[in-house]
């Protein structure tokens, strides 16, 4: 929104007023709404957010399921801890790679310590 100038010459920032009062009960002939558009109960607690209302209305009008918001997305599987009988020995290449990674980490730590010592 824009900043308007009143008839008396004062500036009015409408977006600041909206942001300040978005949780206040809306005035009008629609009951149980706040200024943001959320459905609220008698105590002013949000029952259904405006974003949910919009996504539901969009889902009703759009026939393509892939275009609709999916709240029940499948989360990627987290790896399960391995049991003792499932542990497999590493090959020679894998062991060498692991050792080189450890060496690289040690070198990075030494470089970091040197840069900290130079700064002091």
SULTA-V452726 format. One record per pair of residues at least 12 apart in sequence whose C-alpha atoms are under 10 Angstrom apart, sorted by sequence separation. I is the first residue (numbers start at 1). J is the second residue. If there is no record, write none. Layout:
# SULTA-V452726
((I,J) (I,J))
This chain:
# SULTA-V452726
((1,13) (2,14) (3,15) (22,34) (23,35) (24,36) (25,37) (26,38) (32,44) (34,46) (37,49) (38,50) (56,68) (1,14) (2,15) (3,16) (21,34) (22,35) (23,36) (25,38) (32,45) (33,46) (36,49) (37,50) (38,51) (55,68) (56,69) (1,15) (2,16) (21,35) (22,36) (23,37) (25,39) (32,46) (33,47) (36,50) (37,51) (38,52) (39,53) (55,69) (1,16) (21,36) (22,37) (23,38) (25,40) (32,47) (33,48) (34,49) (36,51) (38,53) (55,70) (19,35) (22,38) (25,41) (33,49) (34,50) (37,53) (1,18) (18,35) (19,36) (23,40) (25,42) (33,50) (52,69) (18,36) (25,43) (25,44) (24,44) (23,44) (23,45) (23,46))
